[in-house]
């Protein structure tokens, strides 16, 4: 009988520890930015996103390729390779707070610029 009570107590402790770990850890979010709007405009959609440190931005080629995303002063975040195929994507995770401006190299002159604000 005593061993049953010990086993039950150990199982309860393990369960409480697992619940505590899940409550304490926040899930990082992923936000999607389209390269080229659904209406066919040369723009990022949305052009500005606000995320928390540790979150990820997923860039998805949408329309009027080729596109890329170059972050001014942050080569480590830049994706200078051109995306040609619809649905082609890549992700960048932002670990520090700040404002990160970026642009599409082929379409910067057309105003294809964006911003990631990390809080």
N, CA, C and O atoms as a GROMACS GRO file, in nm:
protein
  476
    1UNK      N    1   0.082  -0.120   0.000
    1UNK     CA    2   0.000   0.000   0.000
    1UNK      C    3   0.086   0.126   0.000
    1UNK      O    4   0.056   0.224  -0.068
    2UNK      N    5   0.193   0.120   0.078
    2UNK     CA    6   0.282   0.235   0.087
    2UNK      C    7   0.347   0.264  -0.048
    2UNK      O    8   0.364   0.380  -0.085
    3UNK      N    9   0.383   0.160  -0.121
    3UNK     CA   10   0.447   0.181  -0.252
    3UNK      C   11   0.349   0.242  -0.352
    3UNK      O   12   0.389   0.318  -0.440
    4UNK      N   13   0.222   0.209  -0.340
    4UNK     CA   14   0.121   0.267  -0.428
    4UNK      C   15   0.107   0.416  -0.400
    4UNK      O   16   0.098   0.496  -0.493
    5UNK      N   17   0.107   0.454  -0.273
    5UNK     CA   18   0.097   0.595  -0.236
    5UNK      C   19   0.219   0.671  -0.285
    5UNK      O   20   0.207   0.783  -0.335
    6UNK      N   21   0.337   0.611  -0.270
    6UNK     CA   22   0.461   0.676  -0.318
    6UNK      C   23   0.458   0.694  -0.470
    6UNK      O   24   0.495   0.799  -0.521
    7UNK      N   25   0.414   0.592  -0.539
    7UNK     CA   26   0.406   0.601  -0.685
    7UNK      C   27   0.308   0.710  -0.728
    7UNK      O   28   0.335   0.787  -0.820
    8UNK      N   29   0.194   0.715  -0.661
    8UNK     CA   30   0.094   0.817  -0.691
    8UNK      C   31   0.149   0.957  -0.662
    8UNK      O   32   0.130   1.048  -0.742
    9UNK      N   33   0.217   0.973  -0.550
    9UNK     CA   34   0.275   1.103  -0.514
    9UNK      C   35   0.381   1.144  -0.615
    9UNK      O   36   0.388   1.261  -0.654
   10UNK      N   37   0.464   1.051  -0.659
   10UNK     CA   38   0.567   1.082  -0.758
   10UNK      C   39   0.504   1.123  -0.891
   10UNK      O   40   0.551   1.216  -0.956
   11UNK      N   41   0.399   1.054  -0.929
   11UNK     CA   42   0.330   1.089  -1.055
   11UNK      C   43   0.268   1.228  -1.046
   11UNK      O   44   0.274   1.305  -1.142
   12UNK      N   45   0.209   1.260  -0.931
   12UNK     CA   46   0.150   1.394  -0.912
   12UNK      C   47   0.258   1.502  -0.918
   12UNK      O   48   0.236   1.606  -0.980
   13UNK      N   49   0.372   1.478  -0.856
   13UNK     CA   50   0.482   1.575  -0.860
   13UNK      C   51   0.532   1.596  -1.002
   13UNK      O   52   0.556   1.709  -1.045
   14UNK      N   53   0.546   1.487  -1.076
   14UNK     CA   54   0.593   1.498  -1.214
   14UNK      C   55   0.493   1.576  -1.298
   14UNK      O   56   0.532   1.660  -1.380
   15UNK      N   57   0.365   1.551  -1.279
   15UNK     CA   58   0.262   1.622  -1.353
   15UNK      C   59   0.263   1.771  -1.320
   15UNK      O   60   0.254   1.854  -1.410
   16UNK      N   61   0.276   1.805  -1.194
   16UNK     CA   62   0.282   1.945  -1.154
   16UNK      C   63   0.404   2.015  -1.212
   16UNK      O   64   0.397   2.132  -1.251
   17UNK      N   65   0.516   1.945  -1.219
   17UNK     CA   66   0.637   2.004  -1.277
   17UNK      C   67   0.617   2.032  -1.425
   17UNK      O   68   0.656   2.138  -1.474
   18UNK      N   69   0.556   1.939  -1.496
   18UNK     CA   70   0.530   1.960  -1.639
   18UNK      C   71   0.435   2.077  -1.662
   18UNK      O   72   0.457   2.158  -1.752
   19UNK      N   73   0.332   2.086  -1.583
   19UNK     CA   74   0.238   2.197  -1.596
   19UNK      C   75   0.309   2.328  -1.568
   19UNK      O   76   0.288   2.426  -1.639
   20UNK      N   77   0.391   2.332  -1.466
   20UNK     CA   78   0.466   2.453  -1.432
   20UNK      C   79   0.560   2.496  -1.542
   20UNK      O   80   0.573   2.615  -1.567
   21UNK      N   81   0.625   2.401  -1.607
   21UNK     CA   82   0.716   2.436  -1.717
   21UNK      C   83   0.639   2.496  -1.834
   21UNK      O   84   0.686   2.591  -1.896
   22UNK      N   85   0.523   2.443  -1.864
   22UNK     CA   86   0.445   2.495  -1.976
   22UNK      C   87   0.388   2.632  -1.947
   22UNK      O   88   0.378   2.715  -2.038
   23UNK      N   89   0.349   2.659  -1.825
   23UNK     CA   90   0.294   2.790  -1.790
   23UNK      C   91   0.402   2.896  -1.794
   23UNK      O   92   0.376   3.009  -1.836
   24UNK      N   93   0.524   2.861  -1.753
   24UNK     CA   94   0.632   2.959  -1.745
   24UNK      C   95   0.694   2.994  -1.878
   24UNK      O   96   0.757   3.099  -1.890
   25UNK      N   97   0.680   2.911  -1.978
   25UNK     CA   98   0.746   2.938  -2.105
   25UNK      C   99   0.646   2.993  -2.206
   25UNK      O  100   0.542   2.932  -2.232
   26UNK      N  101   0.678   3.108  -2.261
   26UNK     CA  102   0.591   3.171  -2.361
   26UNK      C  103   0.624   3.115  -2.498
   26UNK      O  104   0.741   3.088  -2.529
   27UNK      N  105   0.524   3.097  -2.579
   27UNK     CA  106   0.544   3.049  -2.715
   27UNK      C  107   0.584   3.164  -2.805
   27UNK      O  108   0.521   3.270  -2.804
   28UNK      N  109   0.688   3.144  -2.882
   28UNK     CA  110   0.728   3.244  -2.981
   28UNK      C  111   0.628   3.240  -3.096
   28UNK      O  112   0.578   3.134  -3.133
   29UNK      N  113   0.602   3.356  -3.152
   29UNK     CA  114   0.505   3.367  -3.262
   29UNK      C  115   0.577   3.376  -3.396
   29UNK      O  116   0.693   3.416  -3.402
   30UNK      N  117   0.507   3.340  -3.501
   30UNK     CA  118   0.555   3.359  -3.637
   30UNK      C  119   0.454   3.446  -3.711
   30UNK      O  120   0.335   3.416  -3.715
   31UNK      N  121   0.504   3.555  -3.769
   31UNK     CA  122   0.421   3.650  -3.843
   31UNK      C  123   0.458   3.640  -3.991
   31UNK      O  124   0.577   3.632  -4.024
   32UNK      N  125   0.359   3.639  -4.078
   32UNK     CA  126   0.385   3.626  -4.222
   32UNK      C  127   0.380   3.762  -4.291
   32UNK      O  128   0.290   3.842  -4.267
   33UNK      N  129   0.480   3.786  -4.377
   33UNK     CA  130   0.484   3.905  -4.461
   33UNK      C  131   0.489   3.857  -4.606
   33UNK      O  132   0.576   3.779  -4.643
   34UNK      N  133   0.395   3.905  -4.687
   34UNK     CA  134   0.391   3.869  -4.829
   34UNK      C  135   0.480   3.963  -4.908
   34UNK      O  136   0.483   4.084  -4.882
   35UNK      N  137   0.551   3.908  -5.005
   35UNK     CA  138   0.633   3.986  -5.097
   35UNK      C  139   0.551   4.004  -5.224
   35UNK      O  140   0.541   3.914  -5.306
   36UNK      N  141   0.493   4.124  -5.238
   36UNK     CA  142   0.396   4.150  -5.344
   36UNK      C  143   0.258   4.130  -5.286
   36UNK      O  144   0.229   4.027  -5.226
   37UNK      N  145   0.171   4.230  -5.305
   37UNK     CA  146   0.037   4.222  -5.244
   37UNK      C  147  -0.056   4.132  -5.325
   37UNK      O  148  -0.028   4.100  -5.441
   38UNK      N  149  -0.165   4.092  -5.263
   38UNK     CA  150  -0.265   4.011  -5.334
   38UNK      C  151  -0.322   4.086  -5.454
   38UNK      O  152  -0.362   4.023  -5.552
   39UNK      N  153  -0.324   4.220  -5.447
   39UNK     CA  154  -0.376   4.302  -5.556
   39UNK      C  155  -0.272   4.322  -5.667
   39UNK      O  156  -0.301   4.388  -5.767
   40UNK      N  157  -0.151   4.267  -5.649
   40UNK     CA  158  -0.048   4.278  -5.751
   40UNK      C  159   0.040   4.400  -5.741
   40UNK      O  160   0.107   4.436  -5.838
   41UNK      N  161   0.040   4.466  -5.627
   41UNK     CA  162   0.124   4.586  -5.608
   41UNK      C  163   0.264   4.545  -5.562
   41UNK      O  164   0.282   4.442  -5.497
   42UNK      N  165   0.361   4.629  -5.597
   42UNK     CA  166   0.499   4.607  -5.552
   42UNK      C  167   0.513   4.663  -5.411
   42UNK      O  168   0.556   4.776  -5.391
   43UNK      N  169   0.477   4.581  -5.315
   43UNK     CA  170   0.482   4.622  -5.174
   43UNK      C  171   0.488   4.498  -5.087
   43UNK      O  172   0.448   4.389  -5.128
   44UNK      N  173   0.538   4.516  -4.966
   44UNK     CA  174   0.529   4.411  -4.865
   44UNK      C  175   0.392   4.424  -4.799
   44UNK      O  176   0.342   4.534  -4.777
   45UNK      N  177   0.331   4.310  -4.768
   45UNK     CA  178   0.198   4.311  -4.708
   45UNK      C  179   0.196   4.222  -4.585
   45UNK      O  180   0.202   4.099  -4.599
   46UNK      N  181   0.187   4.278  -4.464
   46UNK     CA  182   0.182   4.420  -4.431
   46UNK      C  183   0.321   4.483  -4.442
   46UNK      O  184   0.422   4.413  -4.438
   47UNK      N  185   0.324   4.614  -4.456
   47UNK     CA  186   0.452   4.683  -4.472
   47UNK      C  187   0.523   4.703  -4.339
   47UNK      O  188   0.644   4.728  -4.336
   48UNK      N  189   0.451   4.693  -4.229
   48UNK     CA  190   0.511   4.708  -4.096
   48UNK      C  191   0.450   4.604  -4.003
   48UNK      O  192   0.328   4.586  -3.999
   49UNK      N  193   0.536   4.535  -3.928
   49UNK     CA  194   0.489   4.438  -3.829
   49UNK      C  195   0.555   4.469  -3.695
   49UNK      O  196   0.670   4.513  -3.690
   50UNK      N  197   0.482   4.446  -3.588
   50UNK     CA  198   0.534   4.462  -3.453
   50UNK      C  199   0.531   4.325  -3.386
   50UNK      O  200   0.426   4.261  -3.378
   51UNK      N  201   0.648   4.282  -3.337
   51UNK     CA  202   0.661   4.150  -3.277
   51UNK      C  203   0.736   4.163  -3.144
   51UNK      O  204   0.783   4.271  -3.108
   52UNK      N  205   0.746   4.053  -3.073
   52UNK     CA  206   0.823   4.048  -2.949
   52UNK      C  207   0.958   3.984  -2.978
   52UNK      O  208   0.972   3.908  -3.074
   53UNK      N  209   1.058   4.015  -2.896
   53UNK     CA  210   1.189   3.952  -2.910
   53UNK      C  211   1.171   3.800  -2.903
   53UNK      O  212   1.100   3.749  -2.818
   54UNK      N  213   1.237   3.730  -2.995
   54UNK     CA  214   1.225   3.585  -3.004
   54UNK      C  215   1.125   3.539  -3.108
   54UNK      O  216   1.122   3.421  -3.143
   55UNK      N  217   1.042   3.631  -3.158
   55UNK     CA  218   0.944   3.596  -3.262
   55UNK      C  219   1.012   3.588  -3.398
   55UNK      O  220   1.125   3.634  -3.416
   56UNK      N  221   0.942   3.529  -3.493
   56UNK     CA  222   0.994   3.504  -3.627
   56UNK      C  223   0.905   3.572  -3.730
   56UNK      O  224   0.783   3.574  -3.716
   57UNK      N  225   0.968   3.626  -3.834
   57UNK     CA  226   0.894   3.678  -3.949
   57UNK      C  227   0.920   3.583  -4.065
   57UNK      O  228   1.034   3.554  -4.100
   58UNK      N  229   0.812   3.534  -4.124
   58UNK     CA  230   0.820   3.446  -4.241
   58UNK      C  231   0.787   3.529  -4.364
   58UNK      O  232   0.676   3.581  -4.377
   59UNK      N  233   0.884   3.542  -4.453
   59UNK     CA  234   0.866   3.616  -4.578
   59UNK      C  235   0.824   3.516  -4.686
   59UNK      O  236   0.892   3.416  -4.709
   60UNK      N  237   0.710   3.544  -4.752
   60UNK     CA  238   0.656   3.453  -4.852
   60UNK      C  239   0.641   3.526  -4.985
   60UNK      O  240   0.573   3.629  -4.992
   61UNK      N  241   0.705   3.474  -5.090
   61UNK     CA  242   0.693   3.533  -5.223
   61UNK      C  243   0.549   3.515  -5.270
   61UNK      O  244   0.496   3.404  -5.271
   62UNK      N  245   0.486   3.626  -5.309
   62UNK     CA  246   0.345   3.623  -5.344
   62UNK      C  247   0.323   3.653  -5.492
   62UNK      O  248   0.277   3.567  -5.566
   63UNK      N  249   0.355   3.775  -5.533
   63UNK     CA  250   0.328   3.815  -5.672
   63UNK      C  251   0.437   3.906  -5.725
   63UNK      O  252   0.513   3.966  -5.649
   64UNK      N  253   0.444   3.913  -5.857
   64UNK     CA  254   0.536   4.001  -5.930
   64UNK      C  255   0.682   3.980  -5.890
   64UNK      O  256   0.752   4.075  -5.855
   65UNK      N  257   0.726   3.856  -5.895
   65UNK     CA  258   0.864   3.822  -5.861
   65UNK      C  259   0.960   3.884  -5.963
   65UNK      O  260   0.916   3.921  -6.072
   66UNK      N  261   1.088   3.896  -5.931
   66UNK     CA  262   1.157   3.843  -5.814
   66UNK      C  263   1.158   3.943  -5.698
   66UNK      O  264   1.148   4.065  -5.719
   67UNK      N  265   1.170   3.889  -5.576
   67UNK     CA  266   1.176   3.972  -5.456
   67UNK      C  267   1.284   3.920  -5.362
   67UNK      O  268   1.328   3.806  -5.371
   68UNK      N  269   1.326   4.008  -5.271
   68UNK     CA  270   1.410   3.970  -5.159
   68UNK      C  271   1.382   4.068  -5.046
   68UNK      O  272   1.297   4.156  -5.058
   69UNK      N  273   1.455   4.054  -4.936
   69UNK     CA  274   1.440   4.147  -4.824
   69UNK      C  275   1.580   4.175  -4.769
   69UNK      O  276   1.644   4.086  -4.713
   70UNK      N  277   1.624   4.299  -4.785
   70UNK     CA  278   1.757   4.340  -4.738
   70UNK      C  279   1.737   4.438  -4.623
   70UNK      O  280   1.672   4.542  -4.638
   71UNK      N  281   1.794   4.404  -4.508
   71UNK     CA  282   1.782   4.488  -4.388
   71UNK      C  283   1.900   4.583  -4.381
   71UNK      O  284   2.016   4.540  -4.381
   72UNK      N  285   1.870   4.711  -4.376
   72UNK     CA  286   1.974   4.813  -4.371
   72UNK      C  287   2.057   4.798  -4.244
   72UNK      O  288   2.004   4.806  -4.133
   73UNK      N  289   2.189   4.778  -4.262
   73UNK     CA  290   2.280   4.767  -4.149
   73UNK      C  291   2.274   4.635  -4.075
   73UNK      O  292   2.335   4.621  -3.969
   74UNK      N  293   2.201   4.537  -4.128
   74UNK     CA  294   2.189   4.407  -4.061
   74UNK      C  295   2.201   4.295  -4.164
   74UNK      O  296   2.103   4.232  -4.202
   75UNK      N  297   2.324   4.273  -4.209
   75UNK     CA  298   2.347   4.168  -4.308
   75UNK      C  299   2.302   4.031  -4.257
   75UNK      O  300   2.261   3.946  -4.336
   76UNK      N  301   2.311   4.010  -4.124
   76UNK     CA  302   2.275   3.880  -4.067
   76UNK      C  303   2.126   3.850  -4.083
   76UNK      O  304   2.086   3.733  -4.077
   77UNK      N  305   2.044   3.951  -4.101
   77UNK     CA  306   1.900   3.932  -4.121
   77UNK      C  307   1.860   3.933  -4.268
   77UNK      O  308   1.752   3.888  -4.304
   78UNK      N  309   1.948   3.985  -4.352
   78UNK     CA  310   1.915   4.005  -4.494
   78UNK      C  311   1.908   3.873  -4.570
   78UNK      O  312   1.981   3.779  -4.541
   79UNK      N  313   1.819   3.870  -4.666
   79UNK     CA  314   1.806   3.758  -4.759
   79UNK      C  315   1.820   3.819  -4.898
   79UNK      O  316   1.721   3.858  -4.961
   80UNK      N  317   1.944   3.827  -4.945
   80UNK     CA  318   1.969   3.896  -5.072
   80UNK      C  319   1.941   3.809  -5.194
   80UNK      O  320   1.929   3.860  -5.305
   81UNK      N  321   1.929   3.676  -5.174
   81UNK     CA  322   1.893   3.589  -5.286
   81UNK      C  323   1.751   3.622  -5.331
   81UNK      O  324   1.664   3.648  -5.249
   82UNK      N  325   1.731   3.621  -5.461
   82UNK     CA  326   1.599   3.655  -5.516
   82UNK      C  327   1.505   3.535  -5.512
   82UNK      O  328   1.544   3.424  -5.548
   83UNK      N  329   1.382   3.559  -5.470
   83UNK     CA  330   1.278   3.456  -5.471
   83UNK      C  331   1.196   3.474  -5.599
   83UNK      O  332   1.140   3.580  -5.623
   84UNK      N  333   1.191   3.371  -5.681
   84UNK     CA  334   1.121   3.377  -5.808
   84UNK      C  335   0.986   3.305  -5.807
   84UNK      O  336   0.892   3.349  -5.872
   85UNK      N  337   0.976   3.196  -5.733
   85UNK     CA  338   0.857   3.111  -5.738
   85UNK      C  339   0.753   3.153  -5.634
   85UNK      O  340   0.787   3.181  -5.520
   86UNK      N  341   0.626   3.156  -5.673
   86UNK     CA  342   0.520   3.184  -5.576
   86UNK      C  343   0.525   3.080  -5.463
   86UNK      O  344   0.540   2.960  -5.488
   87UNK      N  345   0.512   3.128  -5.341
   87UNK     CA  346   0.517   3.039  -5.225
   87UNK      C  347   0.655   3.017  -5.168
   87UNK      O  348   0.669   2.968  -5.056
   88UNK      N  349   0.758   3.054  -5.243
   88UNK     CA  350   0.895   3.042  -5.191
   88UNK      C  351   0.906   3.130  -5.067
   88UNK      O  352   0.856   3.242  -5.065
   89UNK      N  353   0.972   3.078  -4.963
   89UNK     CA  354   0.975   3.154  -4.838
   89UNK      C  355   1.105   3.132  -4.761
   89UNK      O  356   1.182   3.040  -4.789
   90UNK      N  357   1.126   3.218  -4.664
   90UNK     CA  358   1.234   3.204  -4.567
   90UNK      C  359   1.191   3.273  -4.440
   90UNK      O  360   1.098   3.353  -4.440
   91UNK      N  361   1.260   3.241  -4.331
   91UNK     CA  362   1.223   3.297  -4.200
   91UNK      C  363   1.343   3.363  -4.135
   91UNK      O  364   1.457   3.320  -4.152
   92UNK      N  365   1.314   3.469  -4.060
   92UNK     CA  366   1.415   3.539  -3.979
   92UNK      C  367   1.360   3.553  -3.838
   92UNK      O  368   1.246   3.596  -3.819
   93UNK      N  369   1.441   3.516  -3.739
   93UNK     CA  370   1.403   3.530  -3.599
   93UNK      C  371   1.475   3.650  -3.542
   93UNK      O  372   1.595   3.667  -3.562
   94UNK      N  373   1.401   3.734  -3.471
   94UNK     CA  374   1.454   3.859  -3.416
   94UNK      C  375   1.470   3.843  -3.265
   94UNK      O  376   1.371   3.828  -3.193
   95UNK      N  377   1.594   3.847  -3.218
   95UNK     CA  378   1.621   3.821  -3.077
   95UNK      C  379   1.638   3.948  -2.994
   95UNK      O  380   1.633   3.943  -2.872
   96UNK      N  381   1.660   4.061  -3.060
   96UNK     CA  382   1.681   4.185  -2.984
   96UNK      C  383   1.579   4.291  -3.023
   96UNK      O  384   1.531   4.296  -3.136
   97UNK      N  385   1.546   4.376  -2.926
   97UNK     CA  386   1.450   4.484  -2.950
   97UNK      C  387   1.509   4.589  -3.042
   97UNK      O  388   1.631   4.610  -3.045
   98UNK      N  389   1.423   4.655  -3.118
   98UNK     CA  390   1.467   4.761  -3.208
   98UNK      C  391   1.375   4.773  -3.328
   98UNK      O  392   1.277   4.700  -3.341
   99UNK      N  393   1.409   4.867  -3.415
   99UNK     CA  394   1.336   4.887  -3.539
   99UNK      C  395   1.428   4.850  -3.654
   99UNK      O  396   1.540   4.900  -3.664
  100UNK      N  397   1.380   4.762  -3.740
  100UNK     CA  398   1.461   4.709  -3.849
  100UNK      C  399   1.392   4.742  -3.982
  100UNK      O  400   1.288   4.685  -4.015
  101UNK      N  401   1.453   4.834  -4.058
  101UNK     CA  402   1.400   4.873  -4.189
  101UNK      C  403   1.458   4.781  -4.295
  101UNK      O  404   1.575   4.744  -4.290
  102UNK      N  405   1.375   4.745  -4.392
  102UNK     CA  406   1.422   4.659  -4.500
  102UNK      C  407   1.357   4.701  -4.632
  102UNK      O  408   1.262   4.780  -4.635
  103UNK      N  409   1.411   4.647  -4.740
  103UNK     CA  410   1.361   4.680  -4.874
  103UNK      C  411   1.384   4.563  -4.967
  103UNK      O  412   1.464   4.473  -4.940
  104UNK      N  413   1.313   4.566  -5.079
  104UNK     CA  414   1.333   4.470  -5.188
  104UNK      C  415   1.429   4.535  -5.285
  104UNK      O  416   1.400   4.642  -5.339
  105UNK      N  417   1.544   4.472  -5.309
  105UNK     CA  418   1.644   4.533  -5.397
  105UNK      C  419   1.591   4.567  -5.536
  105UNK      O  420   1.610   4.680  -5.581
  106UNK      N  421   1.524   4.474  -5.606
  106UNK     CA  422   1.478   4.509  -5.740
  106UNK      C  423   1.369   4.616  -5.743
  106UNK      O  424   1.352   4.683  -5.845
  107UNK      N  425   1.295   4.634  -5.633
  107UNK     CA  426   1.179   4.723  -5.636
  107UNK      C  427   1.185   4.836  -5.533
  107UNK      O  428   1.083   4.896  -5.500
  108UNK      N  429   1.304   4.864  -5.482
  108UNK     CA  430   1.317   4.971  -5.384
  108UNK      C  431   1.275   5.105  -5.444
  108UNK      O  432   1.209   5.186  -5.378
  109UNK      N  433   1.312   5.128  -5.569
  109UNK     CA  434   1.276   5.253  -5.637
  109UNK      C  435   1.126   5.269  -5.654
  109UNK      O  436   1.076   5.381  -5.668
  110UNK      N  437   1.053   5.158  -5.652
  110UNK     CA  438   0.907   5.162  -5.662
  110UNK      C  439   0.841   5.176  -5.524
  110UNK      O  440   0.719   5.176  -5.512
  111UNK      N  441   0.925   5.187  -5.422
  111UNK     CA  442   0.872   5.206  -5.286
  111UNK      C  443   0.845   5.078  -5.209
  111UNK      O  444   0.771   5.080  -5.111
  112UNK      N  445   0.904   4.967  -5.252
  112UNK     CA  446   0.883   4.840  -5.182
  112UNK      C  447   0.976   4.833  -5.061
  112UNK      O  448   1.087   4.781  -5.069
  113UNK      N  449   0.928   4.888  -4.950
  113UNK     CA  450   1.005   4.893  -4.826
  113UNK      C  451   0.916   4.844  -4.712
  113UNK      O  452   0.794   4.846  -4.720
  114UNK      N  453   0.981   4.799  -4.605
  114UNK     CA  454   0.906   4.750  -4.490
  114UNK      C  455   0.981   4.776  -4.360
  114UNK      O  456   1.093   4.826  -4.359
  115UNK      N  457   0.915   4.739  -4.252
  115UNK     CA  458   0.972   4.764  -4.120
  115UNK      C  459   0.928   4.654  -4.024
  115UNK      O  460   0.812   4.613  -4.022
  116UNK      N  461   1.024   4.606  -3.943
  116UNK     CA  462   0.994   4.513  -3.834
  116UNK      C  463   1.027   4.586  -3.705
  116UNK      O  464   1.140   4.629  -3.684
  117UNK      N  465   0.928   4.599  -3.618
  117UNK     CA  466   0.948   4.662  -3.487
  117UNK      C  467   0.946   4.550  -3.383
  117UNK      O  468   0.847   4.478  -3.370
  118UNK      N  469   1.056   4.537  -3.310
  118UNK     CA  470   1.069   4.432  -3.209
  118UNK      C  471   1.063   4.496  -3.072
  118UNK      O  472   1.146   4.580  -3.038
  119UNK      N  473   0.965   4.456  -2.993
  119UNK     CA  474   0.947   4.513  -2.859
  119UNK      C  475   1.013   4.427  -2.753
  119UNK      O  476   1.008   4.460  -2.635
   0.00000   0.00000   0.00000
